[in-house]
Amino acid sequence: MFGRLTTGEHAAAEDPMVLAWSHIYLARIYDDEGNSQVVKSEYESALAVAGAPEQAKQAAQRGLAAVAVDRPMARP
């Protein structure tokens, strides 16, 4: 359902709150599945929604920070 709200003909383009939170919930689902590249993309998409509520922006920023912390460091 969240995927349909973020893309295609059923996208919530007219409702920034629904669109932003849909990206955030998708990111959380992908995070549970271990797909960190898509997680980052979804959080960034939530931040890019014009008119998104401040709470959604903060949730997306926290999510991005968590993804950055959870990622293993590359060895030189």
mmCIF file of the N, C-alpha and C atoms, coordinates in Angstrom:
data_MODEL
# 
_entry.id   MODEL 
# 
loop_
_atom_site.group_PDB 
_atom_site.id 
_atom_site.type_symbol 
_atom_site.label_atom_id 
_atom_site.label_alt_id 
_atom_site.label_comp_id 
_atom_site.label_asym_id 
_atom_site.label_entity_id 
_atom_site.label_seq_id 
_atom_site.pdbx_PDB_ins_code 
_atom_site.Cartn_x 
_atom_site.Cartn_y 
_atom_site.Cartn_z 
_atom_site.occupancy 
_atom_site.B_iso_or_equiv 
_atom_site.pdbx_formal_charge 
_atom_site.auth_seq_id 
_atom_site.auth_comp_id 
_atom_site.auth_asym_id 
_atom_site.auth_atom_id 
_atom_site.pdbx_PDB_model_num 
ATOM 1   N N  . MET A 1 1  ? 0.821  -1.176 0.000   1.00 0.00 ? 1  MET A N  1 
ATOM 2   C CA . MET A 1 1  ? 0.000  0.000  0.000   1.00 0.00 ? 1  MET A CA 1 
ATOM 3   C C  . MET A 1 1  ? 0.877  1.257  0.000   1.00 0.00 ? 1  MET A C  1 
ATOM 4   N N  . PHE A 1 2  ? 1.930  1.286  0.828   1.00 0.00 ? 2  PHE A N  1 
ATOM 5   C CA . PHE A 1 2  ? 2.774  2.470  0.887   1.00 0.00 ? 2  PHE A CA 1 
ATOM 6   C C  . PHE A 1 2  ? 3.479  2.718  -0.444  1.00 0.00 ? 2  PHE A C  1 
ATOM 7   N N  . GLY A 1 3  ? 3.849  1.650  -1.121  1.00 0.00 ? 3  GLY A N  1 
ATOM 8   C CA . GLY A 1 3  ? 4.478  1.785  -2.426  1.00 0.00 ? 3  GLY A CA 1 
ATOM 9   C C  . GLY A 1 3  ? 3.551  2.451  -3.429  1.00 0.00 ? 3  GLY A C  1 
ATOM 10  N N  . ARG A 1 4  ? 2.283  2.089  -3.392  1.00 0.00 ? 4  ARG A N  1 
ATOM 11  C CA . ARG A 1 4  ? 1.310  2.710  -4.301  1.00 0.00 ? 4  ARG A CA 1 
ATOM 12  C C  . ARG A 1 4  ? 1.077  4.166  -3.960  1.00 0.00 ? 4  ARG A C  1 
ATOM 13  N N  . LEU A 1 5  ? 1.219  4.539  -2.694  1.00 0.00 ? 5  LEU A N  1 
ATOM 14  C CA . LEU A 1 5  ? 1.017  5.929  -2.296  1.00 0.00 ? 5  LEU A CA 1 
ATOM 15  C C  . LEU A 1 5  ? 2.204  6.819  -2.658  1.00 0.00 ? 5  LEU A C  1 
ATOM 16  N N  . THR A 1 6  ? 3.337  6.212  -2.970  1.00 0.00 ? 6  THR A N  1 
ATOM 17  C CA . THR A 1 6  ? 4.523  7.015  -3.275  1.00 0.00 ? 6  THR A CA 1 
ATOM 18  C C  . THR A 1 6  ? 4.810  7.130  -4.766  1.00 0.00 ? 6  THR A C  1 
ATOM 19  N N  . THR A 1 7  ? 4.250  6.241  -5.579  1.00 0.00 ? 7  THR A N  1 
ATOM 20  C CA . THR A 1 7  ? 4.500  6.284  -7.018  1.00 0.00 ? 7  THR A CA 1 
ATOM 21  C C  . THR A 1 7  ? 3.245  5.894  -7.795  1.00 0.00 ? 7  THR A C  1 
ATOM 22  N N  . GLY A 1 8  ? 3.239  6.234  -9.060  1.00 0.00 ? 8  GLY A N  1 
ATOM 23  C CA . GLY A 1 8  ? 2.160  5.802  -9.940  1.00 0.00 ? 8  GLY A CA 1 
ATOM 24  C C  . GLY A 1 8  ? 0.907  6.641  -9.830  1.00 0.00 ? 8  GLY A C  1 
ATOM 25  N N  . GLU A 1 9  ? -0.164 6.119  -10.388 1.00 0.00 ? 9  GLU A N  1 
ATOM 26  C CA . GLU A 1 9  ? -1.407 6.873  -10.474 1.00 0.00 ? 9  GLU A CA 1 
ATOM 27  C C  . GLU A 1 9  ? -2.089 7.085  -9.123  1.00 0.00 ? 9  GLU A C  1 
ATOM 28  N N  . HIS A 1 10 ? -1.774 6.270  -8.142  1.00 0.00 ? 10 HIS A N  1 
ATOM 29  C CA . HIS A 1 10 ? -2.387 6.403  -6.822  1.00 0.00 ? 10 HIS A CA 1 
ATOM 30  C C  . HIS A 1 10 ? -1.512 7.172  -5.834  1.00 0.00 ? 10 HIS A C  1 
ATOM 31  N N  . ALA A 1 11 ? -0.450 7.788  -6.325  1.00 0.00 ? 11 ALA A N  1 
ATOM 32  C CA . ALA A 1 11 ? 0.469  8.517  -5.450  1.00 0.00 ? 11 ALA A CA 1 
ATOM 33  C C  . ALA A 1 11 ? -0.275 9.647  -4.741  1.00 0.00 ? 11 ALA A C  1 
ATOM 34  N N  . ALA A 1 12 ? 0.109  9.889  -3.515  1.00 0.00 ? 12 ALA A N  1 
ATOM 35  C CA . ALA A 1 12 ? -0.516 10.930 -2.691  1.00 0.00 ? 12 ALA A CA 1 
ATOM 36  C C  . ALA A 1 12 ? 0.134  12.283 -2.952  1.00 0.00 ? 12 ALA A C  1 
ATOM 37  N N  . ALA A 1 13 ? 0.254  12.639 -4.219  1.00 0.00 ? 13 ALA A N  1 
ATOM 38  C CA . ALA A 1 13 ? 0.945  13.875 -4.611  1.00 0.00 ? 13 ALA A CA 1 
ATOM 39  C C  . ALA A 1 13 ? 0.260  15.122 -4.064  1.00 0.00 ? 13 ALA A C  1 
ATOM 40  N N  . GLU A 1 14 ? -1.014 15.043 -3.830  1.00 0.00 ? 14 GLU A N  1 
ATOM 41  C CA . GLU A 1 14 ? -1.767 16.206 -3.339  1.00 0.00 ? 14 GLU A CA 1 
ATOM 42  C C  . GLU A 1 14 ? -1.767 16.302 -1.811  1.00 0.00 ? 14 GLU A C  1 
ATOM 43  N N  . ASP A 1 15 ? -1.221 15.300 -1.137  1.00 0.00 ? 15 ASP A N  1 
ATOM 44  C CA . ASP A 1 15 ? -1.221 15.288 0.328   1.00 0.00 ? 15 ASP A CA 1 
ATOM 45  C C  . ASP A 1 15 ? 0.193  15.036 0.838   1.00 0.00 ? 15 ASP A C  1 
ATOM 46  N N  . PRO A 1 16 ? 0.948  16.116 1.107   1.00 0.00 ? 16 PRO A N  1 
ATOM 47  C CA . PRO A 1 16 ? 2.339  15.946 1.521   1.00 0.00 ? 16 PRO A CA 1 
ATOM 48  C C  . PRO A 1 16 ? 2.515  15.129 2.799   1.00 0.00 ? 16 PRO A C  1 
ATOM 49  N N  . MET A 1 17 ? 1.558  15.195 3.702   1.00 0.00 ? 17 MET A N  1 
ATOM 50  C CA . MET A 1 17 ? 1.679  14.417 4.939   1.00 0.00 ? 17 MET A CA 1 
ATOM 51  C C  . MET A 1 17 ? 1.638  12.921 4.620   1.00 0.00 ? 17 MET A C  1 
ATOM 52  N N  . VAL A 1 18 ? 0.674  12.500 3.828   1.00 0.00 ? 18 VAL A N  1 
ATOM 53  C CA . VAL A 1 18 ? 0.540  11.083 3.474   1.00 0.00 ? 18 VAL A CA 1 
ATOM 54  C C  . VAL A 1 18 ? 1.745  10.628 2.656   1.00 0.00 ? 18 VAL A C  1 
ATOM 55  N N  . LEU A 1 19 ? 2.183  11.443 1.726   1.00 0.00 ? 19 LEU A N  1 
ATOM 56  C CA . LEU A 1 19 ? 3.315  11.085 0.879   1.00 0.00 ? 19 LEU A CA 1 
ATOM 57  C C  . LEU A 1 19 ? 4.595  10.923 1.697   1.00 0.00 ? 19 LEU A C  1 
ATOM 58  N N  . ALA A 1 20 ? 4.883  11.886 2.562   1.00 0.00 ? 20 ALA A N  1 
ATOM 59  C CA . ALA A 1 20 ? 6.101  11.824 3.376   1.00 0.00 ? 20 ALA A CA 1 
ATOM 60  C C  . ALA A 1 20 ? 6.092  10.615 4.305   1.00 0.00 ? 20 ALA A C  1 
ATOM 61  N N  . TRP A 1 21 ? 4.977  10.417 5.020   1.00 0.00 ? 21 TRP A N  1 
ATOM 62  C CA . TRP A 1 21 ? 4.910  9.290  5.956   1.00 0.00 ? 21 TRP A CA 1 
ATOM 63  C C  . TRP A 1 21 ? 4.924  7.956  5.224   1.00 0.00 ? 21 TRP A C  1 
ATOM 64  N N  . SER A 1 22 ? 4.389  7.904  4.020   1.00 0.00 ? 22 SER A N  1 
ATOM 65  C CA . SER A 1 22 ? 4.436  6.661  3.243   1.00 0.00 ? 22 SER A CA 1 
ATOM 66  C C  . SER A 1 22 ? 5.880  6.298  2.918   1.00 0.00 ? 22 SER A C  1 
ATOM 67  N N  . HIS A 1 23 ? 6.683  7.288  2.554   1.00 0.00 ? 23 HIS A N  1 
ATOM 68  C CA . HIS A 1 23 ? 8.107  7.038  2.307   1.00 0.00 ? 23 HIS A CA 1 
ATOM 69  C C  . HIS A 1 23 ? 8.800  6.554  3.587   1.00 0.00 ? 23 HIS A C  1 
ATOM 70  N N  . ILE A 1 24 ? 8.464  7.151  4.700   1.00 0.00 ? 24 ILE A N  1 
ATOM 71  C CA . ILE A 1 24 ? 9.086  6.769  5.979   1.00 0.00 ? 24 ILE A CA 1 
ATOM 72  C C  . ILE A 1 24 ? 8.716  5.336  6.353   1.00 0.00 ? 24 ILE A C  1 
ATOM 73  N N  . TYR A 1 25 ? 7.436  4.990  6.224   1.00 0.00 ? 25 TYR A N  1 
ATOM 74  C CA . TYR A 1 25 ? 7.027  3.628  6.562   1.00 0.00 ? 25 TYR A CA 1 
ATOM 75  C C  . TYR A 1 25 ? 7.626  2.609  5.601   1.00 0.00 ? 25 TYR A C  1 
ATOM 76  N N  . LEU A 1 26 ? 7.748  2.972  4.329   1.00 0.00 ? 26 LEU A N  1 
ATOM 77  C CA . LEU A 1 26 ? 8.430  2.084  3.384   1.00 0.00 ? 26 LEU A CA 1 
ATOM 78  C C  . LEU A 1 26 ? 9.883  1.878  3.808   1.00 0.00 ? 26 LEU A C  1 
ATOM 79  N N  . ALA A 1 27 ? 10.533 2.954  4.204   1.00 0.00 ? 27 ALA A N  1 
ATOM 80  C CA . ALA A 1 27 ? 11.930 2.853  4.650   1.00 0.00 ? 27 ALA A CA 1 
ATOM 81  C C  . ALA A 1 27 ? 12.045 1.906  5.835   1.00 0.00 ? 27 ALA A C  1 
ATOM 82  N N  . ARG A 1 28 ? 11.126 2.005  6.764   1.00 0.00 ? 28 ARG A N  1 
ATOM 83  C CA . ARG A 1 28 ? 11.161 1.132  7.947   1.00 0.00 ? 28 ARG A CA 1 
ATOM 84  C C  . ARG A 1 28 ? 10.956 -0.333 7.563   1.00 0.00 ? 28 ARG A C  1 
ATOM 85  N N  . ILE A 1 29 ? 10.068 -0.571 6.614   1.00 0.00 ? 29 ILE A N  1 
ATOM 86  C CA . ILE A 1 29 ? 9.835  -1.947 6.150   1.00 0.00 ? 29 ILE A CA 1 
ATOM 87  C C  . ILE A 1 29 ? 11.096 -2.491 5.478   1.00 0.00 ? 29 ILE A C  1 
ATOM 88  N N  . TYR A 1 30 ? 11.681 -1.687 4.581   1.00 0.00 ? 30 TYR A N  1 
ATOM 89  C CA . TYR A 1 30 ? 12.913 -2.115 3.909   1.00 0.00 ? 30 TYR A CA 1 
ATOM 90  C C  . TYR A 1 30 ? 14.055 -2.307 4.902   1.00 0.00 ? 30 TYR A C  1 
ATOM 91  N N  . ASP A 1 31 ? 14.085 -1.507 5.958   1.00 0.00 ? 31 ASP A N  1 
ATOM 92  C CA . ASP A 1 31 ? 15.112 -1.659 6.979   1.00 0.00 ? 31 ASP A CA 1 
ATOM 93  C C  . ASP A 1 31 ? 14.968 -3.003 7.678   1.00 0.00 ? 31 ASP A C  1 
ATOM 94  N N  . ASP A 1 32 ? 13.746 -3.384 7.988   1.00 0.00 ? 32 ASP A N  1 
ATOM 95  C CA . ASP A 1 32 ? 13.503 -4.691 8.610   1.00 0.00 ? 32 ASP A CA 1 
ATOM 96  C C  . ASP A 1 32 ? 13.949 -5.829 7.696   1.00 0.00 ? 32 ASP A C  1 
ATOM 97  N N  . GLU A 1 33 ? 13.873 -5.591 6.382   1.00 0.00 ? 33 GLU A N  1 
ATOM 98  C CA . GLU A 1 33 ? 14.286 -6.597 5.407   1.00 0.00 ? 33 GLU A CA 1 
ATOM 99  C C  . GLU A 1 33 ? 15.789 -6.557 5.129   1.00 0.00 ? 33 GLU A C  1 
ATOM 100 N N  . GLY A 1 34 ? 16.491 -5.547 5.667   1.00 0.00 ? 34 GLY A N  1 
ATOM 101 C CA . GLY A 1 34 ? 17.932 -5.454 5.490   1.00 0.00 ? 34 GLY A CA 1 
ATOM 102 C C  . GLY A 1 34 ? 18.370 -4.811 4.184   1.00 0.00 ? 34 GLY A C  1 
ATOM 103 N N  . ASN A 1 35 ? 17.507 -4.064 3.549   1.00 0.00 ? 35 ASN A N  1 
ATOM 104 C CA . ASN A 1 35 ? 17.818 -3.431 2.270   1.00 0.00 ? 35 ASN A CA 1 
ATOM 105 C C  . ASN A 1 35 ? 18.201 -1.966 2.502   1.00 0.00 ? 35 ASN A C  1 
ATOM 106 N N  . SER A 1 36 ? 19.429 -1.727 2.969   1.00 0.00 ? 36 SER A N  1 
ATOM 107 C CA . SER A 1 36 ? 19.836 -0.390 3.412   1.00 0.00 ? 36 SER A CA 1 
ATOM 108 C C  . SER A 1 36 ? 19.902 0.645  2.298   1.00 0.00 ? 36 SER A C  1 
ATOM 109 N N  . GLN A 1 37 ? 20.185 0.258  1.067   1.00 0.00 ? 37 GLN A N  1 
ATOM 110 C CA . GLN A 1 37 ? 20.234 1.243  -0.019  1.00 0.00 ? 37 GLN A CA 1 
ATOM 111 C C  . GLN A 1 37 ? 18.847 1.824  -0.295  1.00 0.00 ? 37 GLN A C  1 
ATOM 112 N N  . VAL A 1 38 ? 17.835 0.997  -0.282  1.00 0.00 ? 38 VAL A N  1 
ATOM 113 C CA . VAL A 1 38 ? 16.479 1.480  -0.508  1.00 0.00 ? 38 VAL A CA 1 
ATOM 114 C C  . VAL A 1 38 ? 16.002 2.285  0.700   1.00 0.00 ? 38 VAL A C  1 
ATOM 115 N N  . VAL A 1 39 ? 16.418 1.887  1.880   1.00 0.00 ? 39 VAL A N  1 
ATOM 116 C CA . VAL A 1 39 ? 16.053 2.608  3.105   1.00 0.00 ? 39 VAL A CA 1 
ATOM 117 C C  . VAL A 1 39 ? 16.498 4.056  2.996   1.00 0.00 ? 39 VAL A C  1 
ATOM 118 N N  . LYS A 1 40 ? 17.744 4.247  2.654   1.00 0.00 ? 40 LYS A N  1 
ATOM 119 C CA . LYS A 1 40 ? 18.291 5.607  2.538   1.00 0.00 ? 40 LYS A CA 1 
ATOM 120 C C  . LYS A 1 40 ? 17.520 6.408  1.493   1.00 0.00 ? 40 LYS A C  1 
ATOM 121 N N  . SER A 1 41 ? 17.237 5.806  0.370   1.00 0.00 ? 41 SER A N  1 
ATOM 122 C CA . SER A 1 41 ? 16.511 6.474  -0.710  1.00 0.00 ? 41 SER A CA 1 
ATOM 123 C C  . SER A 1 41 ? 15.111 6.901  -0.264  1.00 0.00 ? 41 SER A C  1 
ATOM 124 N N  . GLU A 1 42 ? 14.427 6.042  0.468   1.00 0.00 ? 42 GLU A N  1 
ATOM 125 C CA . GLU A 1 42 ? 13.072 6.369  0.926   1.00 0.00 ? 42 GLU A CA 1 
ATOM 126 C C  . GLU A 1 42 ? 13.088 7.505  1.954   1.00 0.00 ? 42 GLU A C  1 
ATOM 127 N N  . TYR A 1 43 ? 14.050 7.479  2.869   1.00 0.00 ? 43 TYR A N  1 
ATOM 128 C CA . TYR A 1 43 ? 14.142 8.580  3.833   1.00 0.00 ? 43 TYR A CA 1 
ATOM 129 C C  . TYR A 1 43 ? 14.469 9.892  3.119   1.00 0.00 ? 43 TYR A C  1 
ATOM 130 N N  . GLU A 1 44 ? 15.347 9.838  2.145   1.00 0.00 ? 44 GLU A N  1 
ATOM 131 C CA . GLU A 1 44 ? 15.672 11.045 1.384   1.00 0.00 ? 44 GLU A CA 1 
ATOM 132 C C  . GLU A 1 44 ? 14.462 11.539 0.600   1.00 0.00 ? 44 GLU A C  1 
ATOM 133 N N  . SER A 1 45 ? 13.671 10.618 0.077   1.00 0.00 ? 45 SER A N  1 
ATOM 134 C CA . SER A 1 45 ? 12.451 11.007 -0.639  1.00 0.00 ? 45 SER A CA 1 
ATOM 135 C C  . SER A 1 45 ? 11.460 11.676 0.311   1.00 0.00 ? 45 SER A C  1 
ATOM 136 N N  . ALA A 1 46 ? 11.368 11.188 1.531   1.00 0.00 ? 46 ALA A N  1 
ATOM 137 C CA . ALA A 1 46 ? 10.479 11.807 2.518   1.00 0.00 ? 46 ALA A CA 1 
ATOM 138 C C  . ALA A 1 46 ? 10.931 13.236 2.814   1.00 0.00 ? 46 ALA A C  1 
ATOM 139 N N  . LEU A 1 47 ? 12.233 13.437 2.917   1.00 0.00 ? 47 LEU A N  1 
ATOM 140 C CA . LEU A 1 47 ? 12.755 14.781 3.177   1.00 0.00 ? 47 LEU A CA 1 
ATOM 141 C C  . LEU A 1 47 ? 12.520 15.723 1.995   1.00 0.00 ? 47 LEU A C  1 
ATOM 142 N N  . ALA A 1 48 ? 12.408 15.183 0.816   1.00 0.00 ? 48 ALA A N  1 
ATOM 143 C CA . ALA A 1 48 ? 12.236 15.997 -0.394  1.00 0.00 ? 48 ALA A CA 1 
ATOM 144 C C  . ALA A 1 48 ? 10.778 16.393 -0.651  1.00 0.00 ? 48 ALA A C  1 
ATOM 145 N N  . VAL A 1 49 ? 9.848  15.879 0.116   1.00 0.00 ? 49 VAL A N  1 
ATOM 146 C CA . VAL A 1 49 ? 8.435  16.193 -0.100  1.00 0.00 ? 49 VAL A CA 1 
ATOM 147 C C  . VAL A 1 49 ? 8.171  17.636 0.336   1.00 0.00 ? 49 VAL A C  1 
ATOM 148 N N  . ALA A 1 50 ? 7.764  18.456 -0.625  1.00 0.00 ? 50 ALA A N  1 
ATOM 149 C CA . ALA A 1 50 ? 7.432  19.850 -0.322  1.00 0.00 ? 50 ALA A CA 1 
ATOM 150 C C  . ALA A 1 50 ? 6.184  19.910 0.545   1.00 0.00 ? 50 ALA A C  1 
ATOM 151 N N  . GLY A 1 51 ? 6.266  20.648 1.638   1.00 0.00 ? 51 GLY A N  1 
ATOM 152 C CA . GLY A 1 51 ? 5.124  20.796 2.526   1.00 0.00 ? 51 GLY A CA 1 
ATOM 153 C C  . GLY A 1 51 ? 4.939  19.671 3.523   1.00 0.00 ? 51 GLY A C  1 
ATOM 154 N N  . ALA A 1 52 ? 5.933  18.790 3.623   1.00 0.00 ? 52 ALA A N  1 
ATOM 155 C CA . ALA A 1 52 ? 5.844  17.683 4.588   1.00 0.00 ? 52 ALA A CA 1 
ATOM 156 C C  . ALA A 1 52 ? 5.837  18.242 6.009   1.00 0.00 ? 52 ALA A C  1 
ATOM 157 N N  . PRO A 1 53 ? 5.099  17.603 6.906   1.00 0.00 ? 53 PRO A N  1 
ATOM 158 C CA . PRO A 1 53 ? 5.079  18.064 8.298   1.00 0.00 ? 53 PRO A CA 1 
ATOM 159 C C  . PRO A 1 53 ? 6.461  17.943 8.947   1.00 0.00 ? 53 PRO A C  1 
ATOM 160 N N  . GLU A 1 54 ? 6.709  18.806 9.893   1.00 0.00 ? 54 GLU A N  1 
ATOM 161 C CA . GLU A 1 54 ? 7.996  18.815 10.585  1.00 0.00 ? 54 GLU A CA 1 
ATOM 162 C C  . GLU A 1 54 ? 8.277  17.475 11.269  1.00 0.00 ? 54 GLU A C  1 
ATOM 163 N N  . GLN A 1 55 ? 7.260  16.845 11.820  1.00 0.00 ? 55 GLN A N  1 
ATOM 164 C CA . GLN A 1 55 ? 7.458  15.549 12.486  1.00 0.00 ? 55 GLN A CA 1 
ATOM 165 C C  . GLN A 1 55 ? 7.941  14.491 11.498  1.00 0.00 ? 55 GLN A C  1 
ATOM 166 N N  . ALA A 1 56 ? 7.423  14.531 10.282  1.00 0.00 ? 56 ALA A N  1 
ATOM 167 C CA . ALA A 1 56 ? 7.857  13.578 9.261   1.00 0.00 ? 56 ALA A CA 1 
ATOM 168 C C  . ALA A 1 56 ? 9.306  13.837 8.883   1.00 0.00 ? 56 ALA A C  1 
ATOM 169 N N  . LYS A 1 57 ? 9.671  15.104 8.745   1.00 0.00 ? 57 LYS A N  1 
ATOM 170 C CA . LYS A 1 57 ? 11.059 15.444 8.414   1.00 0.00 ? 57 LYS A CA 1 
ATOM 171 C C  . LYS A 1 57 ? 12.012 14.975 9.511   1.00 0.00 ? 57 LYS A C  1 
ATOM 172 N N  . GLN A 1 58 ? 11.608 15.186 10.751  1.00 0.00 ? 58 GLN A N  1 
ATOM 173 C CA . GLN A 1 58 ? 12.448 14.748 11.868  1.00 0.00 ? 58 GLN A CA 1 
ATOM 174 C C  . GLN A 1 58 ? 12.581 13.234 11.898  1.00 0.00 ? 58 GLN A C  1 
ATOM 175 N N  . ALA A 1 59 ? 11.499 12.521 11.630  1.00 0.00 ? 59 ALA A N  1 
ATOM 176 C CA . ALA A 1 59 ? 11.542 11.056 11.604  1.00 0.00 ? 59 ALA A CA 1 
ATOM 177 C C  . ALA A 1 59 ? 12.467 10.577 10.490  1.00 0.00 ? 59 ALA A C  1 
ATOM 178 N N  . ALA A 1 60 ? 12.410 11.223 9.332   1.00 0.00 ? 60 ALA A N  1 
ATOM 179 C CA . ALA A 1 60 ? 13.273 10.846 8.211   1.00 0.00 ? 60 ALA A CA 1 
ATOM 180 C C  . ALA A 1 60 ? 14.742 11.130 8.540   1.00 0.00 ? 60 ALA A C  1 
ATOM 181 N N  . GLN A 1 61 ? 15.011 12.242 9.186   1.00 0.00 ? 61 GLN A N  1 
ATOM 182 C CA . GLN A 1 61 ? 16.387 12.568 9.567   1.00 0.00 ? 61 GLN A CA 1 
ATOM 183 C C  . GLN A 1 61 ? 16.924 11.572 10.583  1.00 0.00 ? 61 GLN A C  1 
ATOM 184 N N  . ARG A 1 62 ? 16.102 11.198 11.549  1.00 0.00 ? 62 ARG A N  1 
ATOM 185 C CA . ARG A 1 62 ? 16.525 10.186 12.534  1.00 0.00 ? 62 ARG A CA 1 
ATOM 186 C C  . ARG A 1 62 ? 16.784 8.848  11.846  1.00 0.00 ? 62 ARG A C  1 
ATOM 187 N N  . GLY A 1 63 ? 15.925 8.511  10.891  1.00 0.00 ? 63 GLY A N  1 
ATOM 188 C CA . GLY A 1 63 ? 16.104 7.268  10.155  1.00 0.00 ? 63 GLY A CA 1 
ATOM 189 C C  . GLY A 1 63 ? 17.395 7.260  9.356   1.00 0.00 ? 63 GLY A C  1 
ATOM 190 N N  . LEU A 1 64 ? 17.693 8.367  8.690   1.00 0.00 ? 64 LEU A N  1 
ATOM 191 C CA . LEU A 1 64 ? 18.952 8.458  7.941   1.00 0.00 ? 64 LEU A CA 1 
ATOM 192 C C  . LEU A 1 64 ? 20.153 8.340  8.864   1.00 0.00 ? 64 LEU A C  1 
ATOM 193 N N  . ALA A 1 65 ? 20.064 8.973  10.025  1.00 0.00 ? 65 ALA A N  1 
ATOM 194 C CA . ALA A 1 65 ? 21.168 8.899  10.988  1.00 0.00 ? 65 ALA A CA 1 
ATOM 195 C C  . ALA A 1 65 ? 21.359 7.461  11.467  1.00 0.00 ? 65 ALA A C  1 
ATOM 196 N N  . ALA A 1 66 ? 20.280 6.754  11.691  1.00 0.00 ? 66 ALA A N  1 
ATOM 197 C CA . ALA A 1 66 ? 20.366 5.360  12.145  1.00 0.00 ? 66 ALA A CA 1 
ATOM 198 C C  . ALA A 1 66 ? 20.962 4.474  11.068  1.00 0.00 ? 66 ALA A C  1 
ATOM 199 N N  . VAL A 1 67 ? 20.612 4.723  9.811   1.00 0.00 ? 67 VAL A N  1 
ATOM 200 C CA . VAL A 1 67 ? 21.172 3.939  8.707   1.00 0.00 ? 67 VAL A CA 1 
ATOM 201 C C  . VAL A 1 67 ? 22.680 4.163  8.633   1.00 0.00 ? 67 VAL A C  1 
ATOM 202 N N  . ALA A 1 68 ? 23.113 5.391  8.818   1.00 0.00 ? 68 ALA A N  1 
ATOM 203 C CA . ALA A 1 68 ? 24.538 5.714  8.758   1.00 0.00 ? 68 ALA A CA 1 
ATOM 204 C C  . ALA A 1 68 ? 25.304 5.038  9.904   1.00 0.00 ? 68 ALA A C  1 
ATOM 205 N N  . VAL A 1 69 ? 24.691 4.948  11.068  1.00 0.00 ? 69 VAL A N  1 
ATOM 206 C CA . VAL A 1 69 ? 25.341 4.334  12.235  1.00 0.00 ? 69 VAL A CA 1 
ATOM 207 C C  . VAL A 1 69 ? 25.386 2.821  12.096  1.00 0.00 ? 69 VAL A C  1 
ATOM 208 N N  . ASP A 1 70 ? 24.331 2.230  11.546  1.00 0.00 ? 70 ASP A N  1 
ATOM 209 C CA . ASP A 1 70 ? 24.236 0.780  11.431  1.00 0.00 ? 70 ASP A CA 1 
ATOM 210 C C  . ASP A 1 70 ? 25.154 0.203  10.348  1.00 0.00 ? 70 ASP A C  1 
ATOM 211 N N  . ARG A 1 71 ? 25.568 1.032  9.432   1.00 0.00 ? 71 ARG A N  1 
ATOM 212 C CA . ARG A 1 71 ? 26.389 0.553  8.329   1.00 0.00 ? 71 ARG A CA 1 
ATOM 213 C C  . ARG A 1 71 ? 27.803 0.219  8.827   1.00 0.00 ? 71 ARG A C  1 
ATOM 214 N N  . PRO A 1 72 ? 28.329 -0.945 8.490   1.00 0.00 ? 72 PRO A N  1 
ATOM 215 C CA . PRO A 1 72 ? 29.673 -1.289 8.931   1.00 0.00 ? 72 PRO A CA 1 
ATOM 216 C C  . PRO A 1 72 ? 30.705 -0.380 8.248   1.00 0.00 ? 72 PRO A C  1 
ATOM 217 N N  . MET A 1 73 ? 31.744 -0.052 8.984   1.00 0.00 ? 73 MET A N  1 
ATOM 218 C CA . MET A 1 73 ? 32.789 0.807  8.453   1.00 0.00 ? 73 MET A CA 1 
ATOM 219 C C  . MET A 1 73 ? 33.687 0.013  7.511   1.00 0.00 ? 73 MET A C  1 
ATOM 220 N N  . ALA A 1 74 ? 34.049 0.654  6.424   1.00 0.00 ? 74 ALA A N  1 
ATOM 221 C CA . ALA A 1 74 ? 34.954 0.007  5.462   1.00 0.00 ? 74 ALA A CA 1 
ATOM 222 C C  . ALA A 1 74 ? 36.370 0.055  5.998   1.00 0.00 ? 74 ALA A C  1 
ATOM 223 N N  . ARG A 1 75 ? 37.082 -1.015 5.792   1.00 0.00 ? 75 ARG A N  1 
ATOM 224 C CA . ARG A 1 75 ? 38.478 -1.061 6.250   1.00 0.00 ? 75 ARG A CA 1 
ATOM 225 C C  . ARG A 1 75 ? 39.378 -0.506 5.149   1.00 0.00 ? 75 ARG A C  1 
ATOM 226 N N  . PRO A 1 76 ? 40.379 0.264  5.553   1.00 0.00 ? 76 PRO A N  1 
ATOM 227 C CA . PRO A 1 76 ? 41.304 0.828  4.547   1.00 0.00 ? 76 PRO A CA 1 
ATOM 228 C C  . PRO A 1 76 ? 42.167 -0.214 3.877   1.00 0.00 ? 76 PRO A C  1 
# 
